[in-house]
């Protein structure tokens, strides 16, 4: 789950922001982000939609939840968009 942490921090979102967005407790979110429990499919879709809304338009569910390394091109492209 380290990718979701990196993307969340890149977008300056807190765990509380994410928990509120997903309508779960902060502790439940922490458990999911740390890998102690799993995100369900609807939560994965919601997270992807949020991240895309925040500017990471090319991000996939695989990028967030399954790929081991955050794609530098995605982060670089979104930084250019923010400027």
DSSP file (Angstrom, degrees, kcal/mol; ACC not computed):
  #  RESIDUE AA STRUCTURE BP1 BP2  ACC     N-H-->O    O-->H-N    N-H-->O    O-->H-N    TCO  KAPPA ALPHA  PHI   PSI    X-CA   Y-CA   Z-CA
    1    1 A X     >        0   0    0      0, 0.0     4,-1.4     0, 0.0     3,-0.3   0.000 360.0 360.0 360.0  10.8    0.0    0.0    0.0
    2    2 A X  H  >  +     0   0    0      1,-0.2     4,-2.3     2,-0.2     5,-0.2   0.815 360.0  61.5 -66.0 -27.8    2.9    2.3   -0.1
    3    3 A X  H  > S+     0   0    0      1,-0.2     4,-2.9     2,-0.2     5,-0.3   0.927 101.3  50.9 -64.1 -43.6    1.8    3.8   -3.5
    4    4 A X  H  > S+     0   0    0     60,-0.6     4,-2.6    -3,-0.3    -1,-0.2   0.895 109.9  51.7 -62.1 -37.3   -1.4    5.1   -2.1
    5    5 A X  H  X S+     0   0    0     -4,-1.4     4,-2.5    28,-0.2    -1,-0.2   0.931 111.1  47.1 -61.8 -46.6    0.5    6.8    0.7
    6    6 A X  H  X S+     0   0    0     -4,-2.3     4,-2.5     1,-0.2    -2,-0.2   0.929 114.7  45.2 -63.4 -45.9    2.9    8.4   -1.8
    7    7 A X  H  X S+     0   0    0     -4,-2.9     4,-1.8     2,-0.2    -1,-0.2   0.911 112.7  51.8 -65.3 -40.9    0.1    9.7   -4.0
    8    8 A X  H  <>S+     0   0    0     -4,-2.6     5,-2.6    -5,-0.3    -2,-0.2   0.934 113.3  43.8 -60.3 -46.7   -2.0   10.9   -1.0
    9    9 A X  H ><5S+     0   0    0     -4,-2.5     3,-1.7     1,-0.2    -1,-0.2   0.889 108.9  57.5 -67.4 -38.4    1.0   12.8    0.4
   10   10 A X  H 3<5S+     0   0    0     -4,-2.5    -1,-0.2     1,-0.3    -2,-0.2   0.870 109.6  45.8 -57.3 -37.1    1.8   14.2   -3.1
   11   11 A X  T 3<5S-     0   0    0     -4,-1.8    -1,-0.3    -5,-0.2    -2,-0.2   0.353 115.5-118.7 -88.9   5.6   -1.7   15.6   -3.2
   12   12 A X  T < 5 +     0   0    0     -3,-1.7     2,-0.4     1,-0.2    -3,-0.2   0.857  63.1 148.0  59.0  38.8   -1.4   17.0    0.4
   13   13 A X      < -     0   0    0     -5,-2.6    -1,-0.2    -6,-0.1     2,-0.2  -0.842  37.7-141.2-102.4 141.7   -4.3   14.9    1.6
   14   14 A X     >  -     0   0    0     -2,-0.4     4,-2.1     1,-0.1     5,-0.2  -0.485  26.7-109.5 -93.0 168.0   -4.3   13.6    5.2
   15   15 A X  H  > S+     0   0    0      1,-0.2     4,-2.6     2,-0.2     5,-0.2   0.860 123.1  55.1 -62.8 -34.1   -5.5   10.2    6.4
   16   16 A X  H  > S+     0   0    0      2,-0.2     4,-2.6     1,-0.2     5,-0.2   0.909 105.2  51.9 -65.6 -41.3   -8.4   12.0    7.9
   17   17 A X  H  > S+     0   0    0      1,-0.2     4,-2.3     2,-0.2    -2,-0.2   0.934 112.7  45.5 -57.5 -46.4   -9.3   13.6    4.5
   18   18 A X  H  X S+     0   0    0     -4,-2.1     4,-2.4     2,-0.2    -2,-0.2   0.907 111.9  50.8 -66.2 -42.3   -9.2   10.1    2.9
   19   19 A X  H  X>S+     0   0    0     -4,-2.6     5,-2.4     1,-0.2     4,-0.9   0.920 111.8  47.5 -62.1 -44.0  -11.3    8.5    5.7
   20   20 A X  H ><5S+     0   0    0     -4,-2.6     3,-0.5     3,-0.2    -1,-0.2   0.914 111.2  51.2 -63.5 -42.1  -13.9   11.3    5.4
   21   21 A X  H 3<5S+     0   0    0     -4,-2.3    -2,-0.2     1,-0.2    -1,-0.2   0.898 116.1  40.5 -61.3 -40.8  -14.0   10.9    1.6
   22   22 A X  H 3<5S-     0   0    0     -4,-2.4    -1,-0.2    -5,-0.1    -2,-0.2   0.518 110.0-124.4 -85.9  -5.4  -14.5    7.1    1.9
   23   23 A X  T <<5S+     0   0    0     -4,-0.9     2,-0.3    -3,-0.5    -3,-0.2   0.918  71.2 116.9  59.9  46.4  -16.9    7.5    4.9
   24   24 A X  S   <S-     0   0    0     -5,-2.4    -1,-0.2    -6,-0.1    -2,-0.1  -0.854  72.0 -85.2-131.2 169.4  -14.9    5.3    7.2
   25   25 A X     >  -     0   0    0     -2,-0.3     4,-2.2     1,-0.1     5,-0.1  -0.330  34.8-117.2 -72.5 159.1  -13.1    5.9   10.4
   26   26 A X  H  > S+     0   0    0      1,-0.2     4,-2.9     2,-0.2     5,-0.2   0.902 117.3  53.0 -62.2 -40.6   -9.5    7.2   10.4
   27   27 A X  H  > S+     0   0    0      2,-0.2     4,-2.3     1,-0.2    -1,-0.2   0.904 107.7  50.4 -62.9 -41.1   -8.4    4.0   12.1
   28   28 A X  H  > S+     0   0    0      2,-0.2     4,-1.8     1,-0.2    -1,-0.2   0.908 111.8  48.5 -62.9 -40.8  -10.0    1.9    9.4
   29   29 A X  H  X S+     0   0    0     -4,-2.2     4,-3.1     2,-0.2     5,-0.3   0.941 109.4  52.0 -64.4 -45.7   -8.3    4.0    6.8
   30   30 A X  H  X S+     0   0    0     -4,-2.9     4,-2.2     1,-0.2     6,-0.3   0.909 108.8  51.5 -56.3 -42.9   -4.9    3.7    8.5
   31   31 A X  H  X>S+     0   0    0     -4,-2.3     5,-1.7     1,-0.2     6,-1.7   0.889 112.5  45.7 -62.4 -39.0   -5.4   -0.1    8.6
   32   32 A X  H ><5S+     0   0    0     -4,-1.8     3,-0.9     4,-0.2    -2,-0.2   0.935 112.8  48.9 -69.3 -46.8   -6.1   -0.2    4.9
   33   33 A X  H 3<5S+     0   0    0     -4,-3.1   -28,-0.2     1,-0.3    -2,-0.2   0.850 112.6  48.5 -63.5 -33.7   -3.3    2.1    3.9
   34   34 A X  H 3<5S-     0   0    0     -4,-2.2    -1,-0.3    -5,-0.3    -2,-0.2   0.578 116.6-113.4 -83.1  -9.1   -0.8    0.1    6.0
   35   35 A X  T <<5S+     0   0    0     -3,-0.9    -3,-0.2    -4,-0.5    -4,-0.1   0.487  84.6 119.3  91.2   3.0   -2.0   -3.2    4.5
   36   36 A X  S   <S+     0   0    0     -5,-1.7     2,-0.3    -6,-0.3    -4,-0.2   0.796  87.4  14.4 -71.6 -27.5   -3.5   -4.6    7.7
   37   37 A X  S    S-     0   0    0     -6,-1.7    -2,-0.3    -9,-0.1     2,-0.3  -0.915  88.9-109.7-138.2 168.7   -6.9   -4.7    5.9
   38   38 A X        -     0   0    0     -2,-0.3     2,-0.3    -3,-0.1    -6,-0.1  -0.700  17.8-120.2-105.6 149.7   -7.9   -4.4    2.3
   39   39 A X        -     0   0    0     -2,-0.3     2,-0.1    -7,-0.2   -10,-0.0  -0.671  34.4-129.7 -75.2 136.8   -9.6   -1.7    0.3
   40   40 A X     >  -     0   0    0     -2,-0.3     4,-2.2     1,-0.1     3,-0.2  -0.404  28.6 -98.8 -82.0 170.6  -12.8   -3.1   -1.3
   41   41 A X  H  > S+     0   0    0      1,-0.2     4,-2.1     2,-0.2     5,-0.2   0.881 122.6  51.2 -60.6 -41.0  -13.4   -2.6   -5.0
   42   42 A X  H  > S+     0   0    0      1,-0.2     4,-2.2     2,-0.2    -1,-0.2   0.875 109.8  50.8 -66.7 -34.7  -15.8    0.4   -4.6
   43   43 A X  H  > S+     0   0    0     -3,-0.2     4,-2.7     2,-0.2    -1,-0.2   0.895 108.0  53.2 -66.7 -39.7  -13.2    2.1   -2.3
   44   44 A X  H  X S+     0   0    0     -4,-2.2     4,-2.3     1,-0.2    -2,-0.2   0.912 110.1  47.5 -60.9 -42.1  -10.5    1.5   -4.9
   45   45 A X  H  X S+     0   0    0     -4,-2.1     4,-2.5     2,-0.2    -1,-0.2   0.914 111.8  49.8 -66.1 -42.5  -12.7    3.2   -7.6
   46   46 A X  H  X S+     0   0    0     -4,-2.2     4,-2.5     2,-0.2    -2,-0.2   0.907 110.7  49.7 -62.7 -42.3  -13.5    6.1   -5.3
   47   47 A X  H  X S+     0   0    0     -4,-2.7     4,-2.8     2,-0.2     5,-0.2   0.932 111.1  49.2 -63.5 -45.1   -9.8    6.6   -4.5
   48   48 A X  H  X S+     0   0    0     -4,-2.3     4,-2.5     1,-0.2    -2,-0.2   0.923 111.3  50.0 -59.7 -43.8   -8.9    6.6   -8.2
   49   49 A X  H  X S+     0   0    0     -4,-2.5     4,-2.4     2,-0.2    -1,-0.2   0.909 111.6  48.5 -61.8 -42.5  -11.7    9.1   -9.0
   50   50 A X  H  X S+     0   0    0     -4,-2.5     4,-1.9     2,-0.2    -2,-0.2   0.947 112.2  47.6 -62.3 -48.9  -10.5   11.4   -6.2
   51   51 A X  H  <>S+     0   0    0     -4,-2.8     5,-2.4     1,-0.2    -2,-0.2   0.884 112.8  49.1 -62.8 -38.5   -6.8   11.2   -7.3
   52   52 A X  H ><5S+     0   0    0     -4,-2.5     3,-1.5    -5,-0.2    -1,-0.2   0.907 109.3  52.3 -66.0 -41.0   -7.9   11.9  -10.9
   53   53 A X  H 3<5S+     0   0    0     -4,-2.4    -2,-0.2     1,-0.3    -1,-0.2   0.849 105.7  56.0 -61.2 -34.1  -10.0   14.8   -9.8
   54   54 A X  T 3<5S-     0   0    0     -4,-1.9    -1,-0.3    -5,-0.2    -2,-0.2   0.423 133.9 -85.5 -81.8   1.3   -7.0   16.2   -8.0
   55   55 A X  T < 5S+     0   0    0     -3,-1.5     2,-1.6    -4,-0.1    -3,-0.2   0.313  98.2 113.3 118.5  -9.9   -4.9   16.2  -11.2
   56   56 A X    > < +     0   0    0     -5,-2.4     3,-1.5     1,-0.2    -3,-0.1  -0.503  37.6 162.4 -90.8  67.7   -3.4   12.7  -11.5
   57   57 A X  T 3   +     0   0    0     -2,-1.6    -1,-0.2     1,-0.3    -5,-0.1   0.713  65.4  50.2 -67.0 -26.5   -5.5   12.0  -14.6
   58   58 A X  T 3  S+     0   0    0     -3,-0.2    -1,-0.3    16,-0.1     2,-0.1   0.404  81.9 124.4 -92.4   3.2   -3.6    9.0  -16.0
   59   59 A X    <   -     0   0    0     -3,-1.5     2,-0.2   -11,-0.1    -7,-0.1  -0.387  42.5-162.6 -70.4 136.4   -3.6    7.1  -12.7
   60   60 A X     >  -     0   0    0     -2,-0.1     4,-1.8     1,-0.1     5,-0.2  -0.719  33.9-110.5-111.8 166.3   -5.0    3.6  -12.7
   61   61 A X  H  > S+     0   0    0     -2,-0.2     4,-3.0     1,-0.2     5,-0.5   0.888 121.2  55.4 -60.8 -39.0   -6.2    1.4   -9.9
   62   62 A X  H  >>S+     0   0    0      1,-0.2     5,-3.5     2,-0.2     4,-2.2   0.913 105.2  52.2 -59.9 -42.5   -3.1   -0.8  -10.6
   63   63 A X  H  45S+     0   0    0      3,-0.2    -1,-0.2     1,-0.2    -2,-0.2   0.900 117.1  38.9 -59.5 -41.0   -0.8    2.2  -10.2
   64   64 A X  H  <5S+     0   0    0     -4,-1.8   -60,-0.6     1,-0.1    -2,-0.2   0.910 132.8  17.5 -76.9 -44.1   -2.4    3.0   -6.8
   65   65 A X  H  <5S+     0   0    0     -4,-3.0    -3,-0.2    -5,-0.2    -2,-0.2   0.671 131.6  23.4-110.0 -19.5   -2.9   -0.4   -5.3
   66   66 A X  T  <5S+     0   0    0     -4,-2.2    -3,-0.2    -5,-0.5    -4,-0.1   0.770  89.1  89.1-123.4 -39.3   -0.8   -3.0   -7.1
   67   67 A X      < -     0   0    0     -5,-3.5   -64,-0.2     1,-0.1     4,-0.0  -0.428  65.4-142.3 -67.9 138.8    2.3   -1.6   -8.9
   68   68 A X  S    S+     0   0    0     -2,-0.1     2,-0.4     1,-0.1    -1,-0.1   0.804  79.4  48.1 -74.7 -30.4    5.3   -1.5   -6.6
   69   69 A X  S    S-     0   0    0    -67,-0.0     2,-0.3   -66,-0.0    -1,-0.1  -0.933  83.9-120.0-119.8 133.7    6.8    1.7   -7.8
   70   70 A X        -     0   0    0     -2,-0.4     2,-0.4     1,-0.1    -6,-0.1  -0.529  39.3-111.9 -67.5 128.9    5.1    5.1   -8.3
   71   71 A X     >  -     0   0    0     -2,-0.3     4,-1.7     1,-0.2     3,-0.3  -0.478  19.2-153.4 -67.0 120.4    5.5    6.1  -11.9
   72   72 A X  H  > S+     0   0    0     -2,-0.4     4,-3.1     1,-0.2     5,-0.2   0.848  93.8  59.7 -61.9 -35.0    7.7    9.1  -12.1
   73   73 A X  H  > S+     0   0    0      2,-0.2     4,-2.6     1,-0.2    -1,-0.2   0.874 104.1  50.1 -65.5 -35.3    6.1   10.1  -15.4
   74   74 A X  H  > S+     0   0    0     -3,-0.3     4,-2.1     2,-0.2    -1,-0.2   0.943 114.7  43.2 -66.2 -47.2    2.7   10.4  -13.7
   75   75 A X  H  X S+     0   0    0     -4,-1.7     4,-1.8     2,-0.2    -2,-0.2   0.916 116.2  48.3 -64.6 -43.5    4.1   12.5  -10.9
   76   76 A X  H  X S+     0   0    0     -4,-3.1     4,-1.8     1,-0.2    -2,-0.2   0.924 111.6  49.4 -63.2 -45.6    6.1   14.6  -13.3
   77   77 A X  H  X S+     0   0    0     -4,-2.6     4,-1.7    -5,-0.2    -1,-0.2   0.891 111.2  48.8 -62.1 -40.3    3.2   15.2  -15.6
   78   78 A X  H  X S+     0   0    0     -4,-2.1     4,-2.0     1,-0.2    -1,-0.2   0.832 107.0  55.9 -72.6 -30.4    0.9   16.2  -12.8
   79   79 A X  H  X S+     0   0    0     -4,-1.8     4,-1.3     2,-0.2    -1,-0.2   0.898 107.0  50.6 -64.7 -39.2    3.4   18.7  -11.4
   80   80 A X  H  < S+     0   0    0     -4,-1.8     3,-0.2     1,-0.2    -2,-0.2   0.897 109.2  51.2 -64.1 -39.5    3.6   20.3  -14.8
   81   81 A X  H  < S+     0   0    0     -4,-1.7    -1,-0.2     1,-0.2    -2,-0.2   0.889 106.9  53.7 -64.8 -39.8   -0.2   20.6  -14.9
   82   82 A X  H  <        0   0    0     -4,-2.0    -1,-0.2     1,-0.3    -2,-0.2   0.795 360.0 360.0 -66.4 -28.4   -0.3   22.2  -11.4
   83   83 A X     <        0   0    0     -4,-1.3    -1,-0.3    -3,-0.2    -2,-0.2   0.482 360.0 360.0 -78.4 360.0    2.1   24.9  -12.5
